Amino acid sequence: MRFGTSHPLSYRWDIVARIILAFIGGLVWISIFGALTSVLFDRTGVMSLVQAAHVMTLFSFLPWCGIAMWVFYEIELMKLASWLGVSSVLMYLVFAWMN
Amino acid sequence: MSDPTGLHGAFRQSMAWLHTWTGLFPAILLYFVFVTGTFGYFSYEIDHWMQPELPSQGEIPSNRAMAAIALNHIESNLTEQGGELTRYFIGLPTSRTYQYLMAFANLAEPNAEGERFIREDLDPVTGVLISDVARDTGGGTVLYRMHYALHYLPYVAAYYAVGFATLLMFLAMITGVVTHKKIFVDFFTLRLAKGQRTWLDAHNMTSVLALPFMLMITYSGLLFFLIEYSPGTMFLTIGLDRGAIAELRAHRYPESHVGDTTGVFADSPALSDLIAYVEEEWSDDEIRYIEITSPGEENSIVTFGAVDQGLHRDRGFTVMRFNASTGEILAEDPARPYDSEFYQGALGLHEGRFSNYWLRWAYFASGLLGSGMIATGLLLWAKKRRSLVRTGMPVPRGVAFMDRVNIGIIVGLPLGVAAYFWANRLLPIDLNGRAEWEIHCLFIVWVLSFMHAVAREVRSAWREQVGSLAAMCLLLPVMNALTTEAHLGNSLSAGDWERAGFDLASLVFGLVLCIIWPRLTTPSHGSIESPEIADPAIIAGSSVQAHKVST
């Protein structure tokens, strides 16, 4: 970490983008992941849809932390955004098809 | 890990960066939440101390006598105010809850003010309204409430702000564990008088010692507003409309007995007989509340709840229900699904209402350690950046400001809380909006603490504020003795340990601060303000240098 120096503007924008990606992207990702898993549990008879959605919401903060840690570790911002975006879209399509 | 490919170096370094900022950014709010929440573990005892006019534990009459008082009050006074009532609720004072009698009723139709229920608190001995006999105060309940609802802010904005801070703290704790390679060695390491190293050791020690508590308290804190903080999955699956929320509620709390209104009236066995039966059955448990649904009707249900002995937050395992018209005992509610058990267990762990006094003190101590962890983290951050003076690197702007802010946060808030207790004894009893003025005193003193920290040299500000806090704690029992009859001598002789405990705890805090205070007067490497940064000119010079670099 560069103590005492002023960070270049690009670095600051990069951090702002990561904050947005971690919060909004992370929350969207865990929501879709939770919804897809809930539907899978419901369809396979593991538990009811309400219970599955409740369980996935109860534990949603754990995968969110994992995403946030990854967002602030990975160097390539575009790679991050692509992974989160593409996986979210794919999961949502499967969820919509199953639902 | 030696992988250097992360955003801020190797994985552990990247996580250290994340730990610093997710801890630092919400630190002020979290410190407020922790300090006020820690007091919340003794909110009933603080309530009791702040209303010295109320009877002590030993003077409280039998449950039957109090239930009769409350029932009479509901059926006469509350019916007069609200018309038809669909549910009565009588809250009884116990050794581990509030010391007043609560009369509460649901209205069939909203009243003129649009309220759907009426609540009045009564003196358990005389049945007179509390507001007529005891001083108006927010008590410990206000401190407890502030830890999630804050103050001067809309409720929704407050719980979202607290939730955001809690989520960041949860992330800070996980990254903190990842960052510390030798977490158990850290726990046993405290190098005194080593400057920045001492603060790092103190931060690690308070963090590791309270780690299980902190993980539990942050995660369960997020669960209180689960759907508000993480609505996505619910939104996509069952929706967030009224019907969906009702479906979720029915899943969480399956109930087999619902007292719907039928309009058919029937005689009921005397409530006192049911109380006598329950008291015999629950020989070890105190009755905390009595609830009567559809009172007077043939399907009316009387529910008795005990003081929460179990982990679960609600009434799950401590309830006995009767059909009010026949006196027949009704079967227990069906078993809950395991996710509901987990949810209730997590909330129960957070609130700690099930705990006995020893465990409650452990909660309190853990809360103090949590506050200490945040405080040492703030000090460490400023100390680290000030130590750059020695290495010849420029100190970031804002560090001198943070030195002042740290004083205002770390000492200023406890000063404000002490002022809140003093205001309870000093404000005129008949002051209009007295309870609100007590809270204003807390925030006024807190703001004054910031102003004082800005106006004074850093080390003097620490010394003067910690000294003031020690004096306020030590003199609080004296002020209590000068202004009320519920002083330490009387409370000890009456065996009123709630009030005596408050005064004694205040004395202990004062004495601990007196032990800390001389260290703040002696410059050393381990003191809060080291000699190398005592001169504000050094900091100012560094700031100028940093500014030059940035421009």
Interface residues (C-beta under 8 A of the other chain):
Chain A: M1 F3 G4 T5 S6 R18 L27 V28 I30 S31 I32 G34 A35 S38 V39 S48 L49 V50 Q51 A52 A53 H54 V55 M56 T57 L58 S60 F61 W64 C65 A68 M69 F72 Y73 E74 I75 F95
Chain B: T5 G6 L7 H8 F11 Q13 S14 M15 W17 L18 L167 F170 L171 I174 T175 V178 Y219 L222 L223 L226 I227 Y229 S230 P231 G232 T233 M234 F235 L236 T237 I238 E247 L248 H251 R252 P337 D339 S340 F342 Y343 K384 R385 L388 M393 P394 V395 P396 S542 A546 V549 S550
